[in-house]
Amino acid sequence: MANYNLKINGQTLKTEASPDTPLLWVLRDNLGLVGTKYGCGMAQCGACTVHINGEATRSCVLPVSAVADATITTIEGLSEKGDHPVQKAWDAIDVPQCGYCQTGQMMTAAAFLKKNAKPSLEEIEAAMSGNICRCGTYHRIKEAVQLAATKM
């Protein structure tokens, strides 16, 4: 076990964990930040996506020891009042059905739009292609990313 002072959502949070514990489980089980979801456990589906130093990153396979000095943002820290342009677009388009993958989808979209504020549809499709939605709301996800891009 090791002690960590993690910079998460603008705060320094203290926790103890084995160095090889995936960040996802530290967030959920140790720190109570349950917005980040477990999906596949193999970094394939995107449900566990968080931002590490601004980059969309799969937290289910990333050991906590690898992020000890990083700035971490979870869905809870994307905006204080749920008013990030991506969150507002998700609401406006009514994207989710079951909603399970949506936090990972939004975190991927937010990181992508921070780098590319005026993306083409093809760029949106490529950026979002690594996130799986079992409900098949891909057309609404793309529409929401397009809308959010107009508000960034």
C-alpha positions, 0 to 999 in steps of 0.5 A, spaced: 500 500 500 502 507 498 499 513 500 497 518 494 495 525 494 491 526 487 489 532 484 482 531 482 477 536 480 481 542 482 482 539 489 487 534 492 484 528 495 488 523 499 487 516 499 491 509 500 491 504 495 496 499 492 500 502 486 497 497 481 490 499 483 486 501 477 485 509 477 477 507 476 477 503 482 480 508 486 476 514 484 469 509 485 471 505 491 476 510 495 474 517 493 466 516 492 467 519 485 462 514 482 460 518 475 466 514 472 463 507 470 466 500 469 464 497 462 469 492 460 475 493 464 480 492 458 480 500 455 476 498 449 469 501 451 470 508 454 465 508 459 471 509 464 474 515 460 477 521 465 481 527 463 489 526 465 492 532 464 487 534 459 487 528 455 481 523 455 484 517 458 481 510 460 481 509 467 480 502 468 487 499 466 491 505 468 494 504 475 494 509 480 501 510 481 502 512 474 497 519 475 500 521 482 503 527 479 497 528 474 491 533 474 485 528 473 478 531 471 472 526 472 465 527 470 464 530 476 469 536 475 467 537 468 463 543 470 461 545 477 453 546 475 453 541 469 453 547 464 459 545 460 457 546 453 458 538 452 453 537 458 448 542 455 448 539 448 447 532 451 441 535 455 438 539 449 439 533 444 436 528 449 442 523 447 442 517 453 437 511 453 440 507 458 445 512 460 451 508 462 456 510 457 454 517 457 459 520 462 465 517 458 462 519 451 462 526 454 469 526 457 471 524 450 467 529 447 470 535 451 477 533 451 476 532 443 473 539 442 478 542 447 483 540 441 478 541 435 473 547 436 470 546 429 471 539 427 468 536 421 463 530 422 468 525 419 473 528 425 467 527 430 466 520 428 473 518 428 474 522 435 468 518 438 469 511 435 472 508 440 467 509 445 461 504 445 454 505 446 450 499 447 443 503 446 446 505 439 445 513 440 451 514 435 447 519 431 445 523 437 452 523 440 454 526 433 449 531 433 450 533 440 458 534 439 456 538 433 452 542 437 457 543 443 462 545 438 458 551 436 458 553 444 465 552 445 
